[in-house]
Amino acid sequence: KYLTEVDVNKQVAIPSDFVQHLPDYEGGRTITFPVQDVSGKLWENFGYYIRKGDDHPKPMFRNDWRKYVRDKRLRPGDKIIFRVERNGDNGAPIYTIAAQKKIELLGSTMWSSEF
């Protein structure tokens, strides 16, 4: 996902079809779960909730999302890659996140390595 101003300053909307890969939403409150970034840091309170009141309710990341943005110094135009894999031992979900910084150099756009 390419990040917008709202994504980096408040919360990030995630694709509705990705919710099927997240912990079950119980409605009305934020569901937290651990997410590991590619550097190995564990973000224990990543959270999501489903925003209501719109024509199309949208799932949103919050809680440790803001800390992640600050830690990685993300800006609009940067991108994140969020994945879920299954633990080979017990099938439990493992959530990972990576960020790539947008770099403009001599009129060309390049992306930094994941960090």
C-alpha positions in Angstrom: 0.0 0.0 0.0 1.3 3.5 -0.9 0.8 5.7 2.1 -1.2 8.9 2.1 -1.1 11.9 4.4 -3.9 10.5 6.5 -2.1 7.1 6.7 1.0 8.5 8.2 -0.7 11.1 10.4 -3.6 9.1 11.9 -4.4 5.6 10.9 -4.1 3.6 7.7 -7.0 2.1 5.8 -6.4 -1.5 4.8 -8.2 -3.4 1.9 -11.5 -4.9 3.1 -10.7 -8.3 1.6 -7.5 -8.5 3.8 -9.6 -8.6 7.0 -10.2 -12.3 6.4 -6.5 -12.8 7.2 -6.6 -10.8 10.5 -7.9 -12.0 13.9 -11.7 -12.2 14.1 -13.3 -8.8 14.6 -15.7 -8.7 17.5 -17.2 -5.3 16.6 -17.1 -2.1 18.5 -13.5 -2.3 19.7 -9.9 -2.5 18.5 -8.5 -6.0 18.1 -4.8 -6.1 18.9 -2.3 -8.6 17.7 1.6 -8.9 17.3 3.3 -7.8 14.1 7.0 -8.3 13.4 8.9 -6.0 11.1 11.7 -7.2 8.8 14.3 -5.9 11.2 12.9 -8.4 13.8 11.3 -5.9 16.1 8.0 -7.1 17.5 5.1 -4.6 17.6 2.9 -6.2 20.3 -0.1 -4.0 20.0 -0.8 -3.5 16.4 -4.6 -3.1 16.2 -7.4 -2.8 13.8 -11.0 -1.8 13.9 -13.7 -1.4 11.3 -14.7 2.2 10.9 -18.5 2.6 10.7 -20.7 5.4 9.5 -19.5 5.3 5.9 -21.3 3.8 2.9 -18.5 1.3 2.9 -17.0 0.5 6.3 -13.2 0.3 6.2 -10.8 -1.6 8.3 -8.1 0.6 9.8 -4.8 -0.1 11.5 -4.1 1.9 14.7 -2.3 1.6 18.1 1.2 0.5 17.3 0.7 1.6 13.8 1.5 5.2 14.8 4.6 4.1 16.7 5.7 2.1 13.6 5.3 5.2 11.4 7.4 7.3 13.7 10.0 4.7 14.2 10.4 4.2 10.4 10.0 7.9 9.7 7.4 7.1 7.0 6.1 9.9 4.8 3.3 10.1 2.2 4.3 8.2 -0.9 6.3 5.6 1.0 4.8 2.1 0.9 4.2 -0.8 3.3 4.0 -4.5 2.6 1.9 -6.4 5.2 1.8 -10.2 5.1 0.4 -13.1 7.0 2.0 -16.5 6.9 1.2 -19.7 8.8 3.5 -21.1 11.4 4.7 -24.5 10.1 4.5 -26.1 13.6 1.0 -25.2 14.6 -0.6 -23.2 11.7 -0.9 -20.0 13.8 -0.8 -16.8 11.8 2.5 -14.8 11.8 2.0 -11.2 10.8 4.9 -9.2 9.2 5.3 -5.7 7.9 8.0 -4.0 5.8 8.4 -0.4 4.7 10.0 1.0 1.6 11.0 4.7 1.4 10.3 6.5 -1.8 13.5 8.1 -3.2 13.4 10.6 -6.1 16.7 11.1 -7.8 17.2 13.0 -11.0 13.5 12.7 -11.9 13.4 9.0 -11.4 11.6 7.2 -8.5 13.4 4.4 -6.7 12.6 2.5 -3.5 14.9 1.8 -0.6 15.5 -1.7 0.6 12.9 -3.0 3.1 13.7 -1.9 6.6 
